[in-house]
Amino acid sequence: MKMKKIAVLGAGAVGSYVIWGLSKRDDISLGVVAEGERANRLKNGCIINGVTYHPEVWTPQEAQGADLLIILSDINGLYSADPRTDTNAQVIREVRKIDARIEQMAGGAGSALGSGGMATKINAAKIATEAGVDMVIMNGRDPEQLYALFDGEPIGTHFLAE
C-alpha cells in the first residue's frame, strides 16, 4: 500500500496534537503547513495537558506532492446555503467539479474566527484539484474528526481532483 502524503492548513495546538498522534500511522505522512513565526511555534512543540508534542511542520514547498490537502476551518464544510441565515442549509459532502453554482454557494467573507471566508477556500480547492490533489474543508474545532475522516467517514466537504 502506498503511503499517502497529507498536508493540513489551519491546525492550532490541539489540531497539532491530533496530527502528531496520526503521524504514528504507517499508511500516511502527515504535516502541518506553516511558515514564519507560526512554524517556529509549532516546531517548538505544543503543550497539551502538560506534555509537549512536536507535530511534523512543512513549508508550502515541502507540502508539494501531497495526495490530500485538508483545511481546518471554523465551519463544517461548504453549505448549500448560508447556515447562519438558512436553517435548511446542508453540508455538501462531495464536489466533483467547481462550477459557478459551487462558487455562488461560497458567498462572501466568513466569520470573525475565519480569515479567508469560503470563497478563498473554494479558490484553494480549485488550485488543488486542478493540480490533481483532493482537498477537504472541515471544522477544526474538533480535530479528532481527522480520525473519522481517515477511517472513510463523510466529514466536511471533499473536493475531488480533476
N, C-alpha and C positions, 0 to 999 in steps of 0.2 A: 504494500500500500504506500502510495506517495504521501510524503508529509506535506500538509497544507501550510502555506505561509499566510498569516492573518495579521493585518495592521489595524490598530484601534486608535481612533481620534476621540478626544474629549474625556479621557479617563482621569478622574481625580484620585485621591488617596485610596478610597475603598475600592474603586474600579481597578486600580493598580494592584491591590491585594488579591482580588479575584483573578486578575490576569496572571499574577505571579503563581497562584495555585494552578491555573490552567496550563502554565508553561511546563508543568511536570508531566503532561501527557506526551506520549511518544508519537502521536499522529499529527501534531500541529506544532508550528513555530509561531509564537505569538509575541507581538511587541507593541508598545505604546509609541505612537508617533508624536514627537515633540522636539522643539528647538529652543535654544537660548536658556533663559532662566528657568522656564518650566522643565526642560530636560534636565538641567542641573539639579533641581529639587527632587525630581523622580529618581535620578541616579544616586542621590544621597540616601534614598530609602524613604519608605512610607511607614509611619508608626501606627499600628493598629493593635489596640489592647496591650500596649507596652512592648510589642515585638516589632522589630524593623524588618521590612520586606523590601527586596530590590527587584522591581519588575524589569524586564528587558525594555530598554528605551532605544528607539530607532530614529534616526533623522529621516526626513522625507526621502532622501536618496537611498537609504538602507531599506526603506519600505518598498522600493520598486521591485516589481516581480511578484508582489503579493497576489494570492489567489482570491482573497476576500478583504474588503475594506469595511470596517464597522465604525459607524459614527454614533457615539453615545450622546444622547441629547436630553432635553427636558420634556420630550413628548414621545409617545409610544410608537410613532411612525407617521407616514403620510395618511391623512384622513380624507374621506370622501367629501367632507365639508369642514368648516371651522368648528372644532369641538367646543370652543368657548361660547359659540352662539347657536349651534345646531345640536340638539340632544340626540338626533338620529345619525350623527356623523359616525362612521365606522372606519377602523384602520384598514387600509388597503394592504393586504398581506404580500402580494406579489405584483411586480411591474415588469412586464416583458419588453415594453418599448416606451420610452419617454417621448410623449407627443404633446400637442397643445392642450389636450384635456388634463394630462398629468401636471403640466406647468400651471394651469389655471387652478388646480387643487392646491398648489403650493402657496398661493396667495402672496402676502407681503411680509413685513418684518415680524419677528417672533416675539417671545415673551421677554420680560426683564432678565430672566435667567439665561436664556439662549443668546448667542451673539450673532448668529448669521441668518436666522429665520429659515423657513422651509425652502424658500426659493434658492438660497445658497446651497442647501443640502441637495436639492434636485440638480443643480448645476454640477456639483461634485459627482453625483450619480451618473450624470451624462458623460463626464470625462472618464470616470472609472469604467463604465460599461462599454464605451466606445473603444477603450484600451483593452477590452477583454477581461475585465475584473468585475466580479459580482460585488454588490455593496448592500449593506443592511443599515437602516436607520432604526435605532431602538432607544428606549428610555434608559438613561444611565443612572437613575436614582436607585435602581435595584440591579447592580451589576451581576448578581448571582444568576440573573436571567441568561447570561452568557453560557452557563452550563446547559440550560434548556435549549438554547439556540444550537449549540454544538451536538446536542442529542437529537436534533431534527425537528424540534417543536417549532410551530409558527410564531416567532417572536418578531415584533416590529414589522417593517416593510423591507422585503427583499427585492432588490433590483437585479435582474438577470443580465449578464454580459451578452453583448450582441454577437 
